[in-house]
Amino acid sequence: MNNEQRMLVSLLPEGADGALIISSENKRYFCSFPSEDGFLLITRERAYLLVDFRYTEDAAAKSDGCEVVAFESLMESLGGIIDRDGLHKIMLECSAFTISVARPIEKLLALYGAEADTTGELDKVIEKLRIVKTTAEVEKIMKAQRITEQALSETLPYVKEGVTERELELELEYRMKKLGAEDVSFDLIVITGAKTSMPHGVPGDNKVRPGDFITFDIGALYEGYHSDMTRTYAYGQITEKQKRVYEVVKTAQQLGLDAVRSGVRCCDVDAAARTYIYHAGFEGCFGHSTGHGVGLEIHEAPAVSAKNEGTLQSGMVITVEPGIYLPGEFGVRIEDTVVVTPEGCVDLAVLPKELIVL
Ligand SMILES: [Mn+2]
């Protein structure tokens, strides 16, 4: 067993004999092998990674702290372990199981006089472990961030009148992968002109035109870890209103960053950015939360939102990304990913945030 597995076991409630994990992110977290199919069963004594023939060789080479079990029938194989190890209560990773998989497992366990815990308690335990990152995890997020910024720097010279959002998006993806990313972190957002008022607009055939804002909300995936960053640039001459909105967002984002420190409530970081935007006359134009955790998933705990009264802890990795969106006109968002520290935070993004006219 490895350290992560032992930590999980130490947090299992009394009476639980093991945890059945199905998501590739959590398999990666607990045994370094993110297979899409099969299960990772972590008991109090040992861990089993159940994989089929397609993955056995790779799993044996890359997995950590577990016994690789090659199965022909997943259910028979799982049943055999439950029976042999005398397991009575197994907690399921509820957020990852579909009903069509969970029901047969409950039936299987019942055959051996065992039961499944489907309360979601295991998900809470795992969240508690994953919410604070180790140095090794932060290094991977930082590497993903370096790739993202390098790719964006290499792509900016391609921003010219007539180039499309899709072309810029492809250029970014190509460069990220060439720089060592295993994938993009999410469907990259590269939007121009009036479409920048849509926080999650999809790149299309819009061509860059003078007077446009261009928003890049982008990230790379590196060894399973995500990065997340947004920069908004101007192309050609923009209006006074555009400049003012940009400055309001930039200041709000800095106020959000300034509020980050271990012990501070997430809702207070949200409020620091939000209040400034609202007081500047843009109430109703910032309809998403200020940030979110980043790690093996692009959006994970903690939510940096008005509703979350939980406090930040050192080692959490979160985004600070306020925006102002004016439908039919334009939008601006600026986002950094930061590591929470006792004194404040370490900003993983280094690209400037002053208004840049391309
Ligand atoms: Mn984000």
Residues whose N, C-alpha, C, O or C-beta is under 5 A from the ligand:
A	BS01	MN	D228 T319
